[in-house]
Amino acid sequence: MSEDATQYRERAEEARQVAEKFKNPLDKEVWLHVAGEWLKLAQNAEMQARE
């Protein structure tokens, strides 16, 4: 796994943890979306590292 992908996955986990702290479903949804975007970046970085 590339260093960038690792960092992006760490950011995704941080966003997921932030989402857990919110009781408001809208706030949770926003942070889970952020986590999902970090995961997409990680996947893209991994694909680029393979090329």
mmCIF file as gemmi writes it, N, C-alpha and C atoms, coordinates in Angstrom:
data_model
loop_
_atom_site.group_PDB
_atom_site.id
_atom_site.type_symbol
_atom_site.label_atom_id
_atom_site.label_alt_id
_atom_site.label_comp_id
_atom_site.label_asym_id
_atom_site.label_entity_id
_atom_site.label_seq_id
_atom_site.pdbx_PDB_ins_code
_atom_site.Cartn_x
_atom_site.Cartn_y
_atom_site.Cartn_z
_atom_site.occupancy
_atom_site.B_iso_or_equiv
_atom_site.pdbx_formal_charge
_atom_site.auth_seq_id
_atom_site.auth_asym_id
_atom_site.pdbx_PDB_model_num
ATOM 1 N N . MET Axp A 1 ? 0.855 -1.18 0 1 0 ? 1 A 1
ATOM 2 C CA . MET Axp A 1 ? 0 0 0 1 0 ? 1 A 1
ATOM 3 C C . MET Axp A 1 ? 0.895 1.234 0 1 0 ? 1 A 1
ATOM 4 N N . SER Axp A 2 ? 0.509 2.229 -0.77 1 0 ? 2 A 1
ATOM 5 C CA . SER Axp A 2 ? 1.315 3.438 -0.843 1 0 ? 2 A 1
ATOM 6 C C . SER Axp A 2 ? 1.17 4.254 0.45 1 0 ? 2 A 1
ATOM 7 N N . GLU Axp A 3 ? 2.159 5.099 0.672 1 0 ? 3 A 1
ATOM 8 C CA . GLU Axp A 3 ? 2.131 5.957 1.864 1 0 ? 3 A 1
ATOM 9 C C . GLU Axp A 3 ? 0.91 6.875 1.833 1 0 ? 3 A 1
ATOM 10 N N . ASP Axp A 4 ? 0.594 7.409 0.647 1 0 ? 4 A 1
ATOM 11 C CA . ASP Axp A 4 ? -0.585 8.268 0.524 1 0 ? 4 A 1
ATOM 12 C C . ASP Axp A 4 ? -1.853 7.499 0.88 1 0 ? 4 A 1
ATOM 13 N N . ALA Axp A 5 ? -1.983 6.29 0.35 1 0 ? 5 A 1
ATOM 14 C CA . ALA Axp A 5 ? -3.179 5.49 0.622 1 0 ? 5 A 1
ATOM 15 C C . ALA Axp A 5 ? -3.327 5.228 2.116 1 0 ? 5 A 1
ATOM 16 N N . THR Axp A 6 ? -2.216 4.961 2.771 1 0 ? 6 A 1
ATOM 17 C CA . THR Axp A 6 ? -2.249 4.722 4.22 1 0 ? 6 A 1
ATOM 18 C C . THR Axp A 6 ? -2.741 5.965 4.948 1 0 ? 6 A 1
ATOM 19 N N . GLN Axp A 7 ? -2.228 7.107 4.564 1 0 ? 7 A 1
ATOM 20 C CA . GLN Axp A 7 ? -2.657 8.356 5.204 1 0 ? 7 A 1
ATOM 21 C C . GLN Axp A 7 ? -4.132 8.635 4.943 1 0 ? 7 A 1
ATOM 22 N N . TYR Axp A 8 ? -4.58 8.377 3.719 1 0 ? 8 A 1
ATOM 23 C CA . TYR Axp A 8 ? -5.989 8.596 3.399 1 0 ? 8 A 1
ATOM 24 C C . TYR Axp A 8 ? -6.885 7.664 4.214 1 0 ? 8 A 1
ATOM 25 N N . ARG Axp A 9 ? -6.449 6.427 4.388 1 0 ? 9 A 1
ATOM 26 C CA . ARG Axp A 9 ? -7.242 5.491 5.203 1 0 ? 9 A 1
ATOM 27 C C . ARG Axp A 9 ? -7.289 5.93 6.665 1 0 ? 9 A 1
ATOM 28 N N . GLU Axp A 10 ? -6.195 6.499 7.148 1 0 ? 10 A 1
ATOM 29 C CA . GLU Axp A 10 ? -6.181 7.018 8.52 1 0 ? 10 A 1
ATOM 30 C C . GLU Axp A 10 ? -7.163 8.176 8.655 1 0 ? 10 A 1
ATOM 31 N N . ARG Axp A 11 ? -7.189 9.052 7.655 1 0 ? 11 A 1
ATOM 32 C CA . ARG Axp A 11 ? -8.134 10.182 7.685 1 0 ? 11 A 1
ATOM 33 C C . ARG Axp A 11 ? -9.581 9.677 7.638 1 0 ? 11 A 1
ATOM 34 N N . ALA Axp A 12 ? -9.81 8.637 6.854 1 0 ? 12 A 1
ATOM 35 C CA . ALA Axp A 12 ? -11.159 8.056 6.769 1 0 ? 12 A 1
ATOM 36 C C . ALA Axp A 12 ? -11.59 7.516 8.126 1 0 ? 12 A 1
ATOM 37 N N . GLU Axp A 13 ? -10.684 6.851 8.802 1 0 ? 13 A 1
ATOM 38 C CA . GLU Axp A 13 ? -11 6.309 10.131 1 0 ? 13 A 1
ATOM 39 C C . GLU Axp A 13 ? -11.266 7.442 11.129 1 0 ? 13 A 1
ATOM 40 N N . GLU Axp A 14 ? -10.484 8.506 11.038 1 0 ? 14 A 1
ATOM 41 C CA . GLU Axp A 14 ? -10.714 9.659 11.92 1 0 ? 14 A 1
ATOM 42 C C . GLU Axp A 14 ? -12.096 10.254 11.674 1 0 ? 14 A 1
ATOM 43 N N . ALA Axp A 15 ? -12.479 10.399 10.408 1 0 ? 15 A 1
ATOM 44 C CA . ALA Axp A 15 ? -13.799 10.942 10.078 1 0 ? 15 A 1
ATOM 45 C C . ALA Axp A 15 ? -14.904 10.017 10.576 1 0 ? 15 A 1
ATOM 46 N N . ARG Axp A 16 ? -14.695 8.714 10.451 1 0 ? 16 A 1
ATOM 47 C CA . ARG Axp A 16 ? -15.694 7.759 10.938 1 0 ? 16 A 1
ATOM 48 C C . ARG Axp A 16 ? -15.875 7.871 12.451 1 0 ? 16 A 1
ATOM 49 N N . GLN Axp A 17 ? -14.75 8.067 13.15 1 0 ? 17 A 1
ATOM 50 C CA . GLN Axp A 17 ? -14.815 8.217 14.602 1 0 ? 17 A 1
ATOM 51 C C . GLN Axp A 17 ? -15.534 9.504 14.992 1 0 ? 17 A 1
ATOM 52 N N . VAL Axp A 18 ? -15.314 10.561 14.242 1 0 ? 18 A 1
ATOM 53 C CA . VAL Axp A 18 ? -16.028 11.813 14.499 1 0 ? 18 A 1
ATOM 54 C C . VAL Axp A 18 ? -17.524 11.586 14.296 1 0 ? 18 A 1
ATOM 55 N N . ALA Axp A 19 ? -17.874 10.876 13.232 1 0 ? 19 A 1
ATOM 56 C CA . ALA Axp A 19 ? -19.291 10.605 12.944 1 0 ? 19 A 1
ATOM 57 C C . ALA Axp A 19 ? -19.972 9.89 14.111 1 0 ? 19 A 1
ATOM 58 N N . GLU Axp A 20 ? -19.264 8.98 14.747 1 0 ? 20 A 1
ATOM 59 C CA . GLU Axp A 20 ? -19.834 8.225 15.869 1 0 ? 20 A 1
ATOM 60 C C . GLU Axp A 20 ? -20.224 9.125 17.037 1 0 ? 20 A 1
ATOM 61 N N . LYS Axp A 21 ? -19.574 10.266 17.168 1 0 ? 21 A 1
ATOM 62 C CA . LYS Axp A 21 ? -19.819 11.15 18.308 1 0 ? 21 A 1
ATOM 63 C C . LYS Axp A 21 ? -21.093 11.968 18.158 1 0 ? 21 A 1
ATOM 64 N N . PHE Axp A 22 ? -21.584 12.086 16.943 1 0 ? 22 A 1
ATOM 65 C CA . PHE Axp A 22 ? -22.772 12.899 16.708 1 0 ? 22 A 1
ATOM 66 C C . PHE Axp A 22 ? -24.042 12.095 16.898 1 0 ? 22 A 1
ATOM 67 N N . LYS Axp A 23 ? -25.028 12.734 17.51 1 0 ? 23 A 1
ATOM 68 C CA . LYS Axp A 23 ? -26.338 12.112 17.663 1 0 ? 23 A 1
ATOM 69 C C . LYS Axp A 23 ? -27.25 12.515 16.505 1 0 ? 23 A 1
ATOM 70 N N . ASN Axp A 24 ? -27.014 13.712 15.98 1 0 ? 24 A 1
ATOM 71 C CA . ASN Axp A 24 ? -27.809 14.209 14.871 1 0 ? 24 A 1
ATOM 72 C C . ASN Axp A 24 ? -27.489 13.4 13.612 1 0 ? 24 A 1
ATOM 73 N N . PRO Axp A 25 ? -28.509 12.765 13.023 1 0 ? 25 A 1
ATOM 74 C CA . PRO Axp A 25 ? -28.272 11.924 11.847 1 0 ? 25 A 1
ATOM 75 C C . PRO Axp A 25 ? -27.655 12.687 10.665 1 0 ? 25 A 1
ATOM 76 N N . LEU Axp A 26 ? -28.003 13.942 10.514 1 0 ? 26 A 1
ATOM 77 C CA . LEU Axp A 26 ? -27.455 14.728 9.417 1 0 ? 26 A 1
ATOM 78 C C . LEU Axp A 26 ? -25.953 14.94 9.595 1 0 ? 26 A 1
ATOM 79 N N . ASP Axp A 27 ? -25.544 15.251 10.82 1 0 ? 27 A 1
ATOM 80 C CA . ASP Axp A 27 ? -24.119 15.426 11.104 1 0 ? 27 A 1
ATOM 81 C C . ASP Axp A 27 ? -23.358 14.12 10.876 1 0 ? 27 A 1
ATOM 82 N N . LYS Axp A 28 ? -23.943 13.025 11.339 1 0 ? 28 A 1
ATOM 83 C CA . LYS Axp A 28 ? -23.32 11.71 11.128 1 0 ? 28 A 1
ATOM 84 C C . LYS Axp A 28 ? -23.147 11.444 9.639 1 0 ? 28 A 1
ATOM 85 N N . GLU Axp A 29 ? -24.204 11.707 8.893 1 0 ? 29 A 1
ATOM 86 C CA . GLU Axp A 29 ? -24.179 11.449 7.452 1 0 ? 29 A 1
ATOM 87 C C . GLU Axp A 29 ? -23.069 12.243 6.764 1 0 ? 29 A 1
ATOM 88 N N . VAL Axp A 30 ? -22.914 13.494 7.146 1 0 ? 30 A 1
ATOM 89 C CA . VAL Axp A 30 ? -21.871 14.329 6.544 1 0 ? 30 A 1
ATOM 90 C C . VAL Axp A 30 ? -20.498 13.74 6.823 1 0 ? 30 A 1
ATOM 91 N N . TRP Axp A 31 ? -20.242 13.366 8.069 1 0 ? 31 A 1
ATOM 92 C CA . TRP Axp A 31 ? -18.926 12.835 8.419 1 0 ? 31 A 1
ATOM 93 C C . TRP Axp A 31 ? -18.676 11.465 7.802 1 0 ? 31 A 1
ATOM 94 N N . LEU Axp A 32 ? -19.727 10.666 7.667 1 0 ? 32 A 1
ATOM 95 C CA . LEU Axp A 32 ? -19.561 9.373 6.996 1 0 ? 32 A 1
ATOM 96 C C . LEU Axp A 32 ? -19.284 9.577 5.504 1 0 ? 32 A 1
ATOM 97 N N . HIS Axp A 33 ? -19.879 10.613 4.951 1 0 ? 33 A 1
ATOM 98 C CA . HIS Axp A 33 ? -19.581 10.945 3.559 1 0 ? 33 A 1
ATOM 99 C C . HIS Axp A 33 ? -18.117 11.358 3.411 1 0 ? 33 A 1
ATOM 100 N N . VAL Axp A 34 ? -17.641 12.167 4.339 1 0 ? 34 A 1
ATOM 101 C CA . VAL Axp A 34 ? -16.229 12.575 4.333 1 0 ? 34 A 1
ATOM 102 C C . VAL Axp A 34 ? -15.34 11.33 4.408 1 0 ? 34 A 1
ATOM 103 N N . ALA Axp A 35 ? -15.675 10.418 5.301 1 0 ? 35 A 1
ATOM 104 C CA . ALA Axp A 35 ? -14.902 9.17 5.425 1 0 ? 35 A 1
ATOM 105 C C . ALA Axp A 35 ? -14.897 8.414 4.104 1 0 ? 35 A 1
ATOM 106 N N . GLY Axp A 36 ? -16.033 8.354 3.459 1 0 ? 36 A 1
ATOM 107 C CA . GLY Axp A 36 ? -16.13 7.658 2.178 1 0 ? 36 A 1
ATOM 108 C C . GLY Axp A 36 ? -15.265 8.3 1.102 1 0 ? 36 A 1
ATOM 109 N N . GLU Axp A 37 ? -15.198 9.61 1.117 1 0 ? 37 A 1
ATOM 110 C CA . GLU Axp A 37 ? -14.357 10.316 0.143 1 0 ? 37 A 1
ATOM 111 C C . GLU Axp A 37 ? -12.874 10.03 0.389 1 0 ? 37 A 1
ATOM 112 N N . TRP Axp A 38 ? -12.475 9.978 1.661 1 0 ? 38 A 1
ATOM 113 C CA . TRP Axp A 38 ? -11.084 9.616 1.981 1 0 ? 38 A 1
ATOM 114 C C . TRP Axp A 38 ? -10.783 8.21 1.495 1 0 ? 38 A 1
ATOM 115 N N . LEU Axp A 39 ? -11.737 7.302 1.651 1 0 ? 39 A 1
ATOM 116 C CA . LEU Axp A 39 ? -11.529 5.931 1.185 1 0 ? 39 A 1
ATOM 117 C C . LEU Axp A 39 ? -11.385 5.868 -0.335 1 0 ? 39 A 1
ATOM 118 N N . LYS Axp A 40 ? -12.159 6.692 -1.037 1 0 ? 40 A 1
ATOM 119 C CA . LYS Axp A 40 ? -12.018 6.745 -2.491 1 0 ? 40 A 1
ATOM 120 C C . LYS Axp A 40 ? -10.616 7.22 -2.87 1 0 ? 40 A 1
ATOM 121 N N . LEU Axp A 41 ? -10.133 8.236 -2.162 1 0 ? 41 A 1
ATOM 122 C CA . LEU Axp A 41 ? -8.773 8.714 -2.431 1 0 ? 41 A 1
ATOM 123 C C . LEU Axp A 41 ? -7.752 7.608 -2.184 1 0 ? 41 A 1
ATOM 124 N N . ALA Axp A 42 ? -7.949 6.847 -1.124 1 0 ? 42 A 1
ATOM 125 C CA . ALA Axp A 42 ? -7.031 5.746 -0.81 1 0 ? 42 A 1
ATOM 126 C C . ALA Axp A 42 ? -7.046 4.712 -1.924 1 0 ? 42 A 1
ATOM 127 N N . GLN Axp A 43 ? -8.214 4.371 -2.401 1 0 ? 43 A 1
ATOM 128 C CA . GLN Axp A 43 ? -8.323 3.386 -3.472 1 0 ? 43 A 1
ATOM 129 C C . GLN Axp A 43 ? -7.653 3.888 -4.749 1 0 ? 43 A 1
ATOM 130 N N . ASN Axp A 44 ? -7.847 5.159 -5.067 1 0 ? 44 A 1
ATOM 131 C CA . ASN Axp A 44 ? -7.203 5.732 -6.252 1 0 ? 44 A 1
ATOM 132 C C . ASN Axp A 44 ? -5.683 5.716 -6.106 1 0 ? 44 A 1
ATOM 133 N N . ALA Axp A 45 ? -5.197 6.05 -4.918 1 0 ? 45 A 1
ATOM 134 C CA . ALA Axp A 45 ? -3.749 6.057 -4.678 1 0 ? 45 A 1
ATOM 135 C C . ALA Axp A 45 ? -3.18 4.645 -4.813 1 0 ? 45 A 1
ATOM 136 N N . GLU Axp A 46 ? -3.931 3.659 -4.346 1 0 ? 46 A 1
ATOM 137 C CA . GLU Axp A 46 ? -3.479 2.272 -4.465 1 0 ? 46 A 1
ATOM 138 C C . GLU Axp A 46 ? -3.432 1.831 -5.923 1 0 ? 46 A 1
ATOM 139 N N . MET Axp A 47 ? -4.427 2.236 -6.715 1 0 ? 47 A 1
ATOM 140 C CA . MET Axp A 47 ? -4.425 1.869 -8.128 1 0 ? 47 A 1
ATOM 141 C C . MET Axp A 47 ? -3.255 2.529 -8.861 1 0 ? 47 A 1
ATOM 142 N N . GLN Axp A 48 ? -2.988 3.775 -8.531 1 0 ? 48 A 1
ATOM 143 C CA . GLN Axp A 48 ? -1.87 4.477 -9.169 1 0 ? 48 A 1
ATOM 144 C C . GLN Axp A 48 ? -0.539 3.854 -8.784 1 0 ? 48 A 1
ATOM 145 N N . ALA Axp A 49 ? -0.434 3.381 -7.56 1 0 ? 49 A 1
ATOM 146 C CA . ALA Axp A 49 ? 0.814 2.772 -7.095 1 0 ? 49 A 1
ATOM 147 C C . ALA Axp A 49 ? 1.083 1.454 -7.832 1 0 ? 49 A 1
ATOM 148 N N . ARG Axp A 50 ? 0.04 0.786 -8.266 1 0 ? 50 A 1
ATOM 149 C CA . ARG Axp A 50 ? 0.172 -0.481 -8.989 1 0 ? 50 A 1
ATOM 150 C C . ARG Axp A 50 ? 0.604 -0.285 -10.438 1 0 ? 50 A 1
ATOM 151 N N . GLU Axp A 51 ? 0.349 0.911 -10.971 1 0 ? 51 A 1
ATOM 152 C CA . GLU Axp A 51 ? 0.672 1.159 -12.391 1 0 ? 51 A 1
ATOM 153 C C . GLU Axp A 51 ? 2.146 1.388 -12.593 1 0 ? 51 A 1
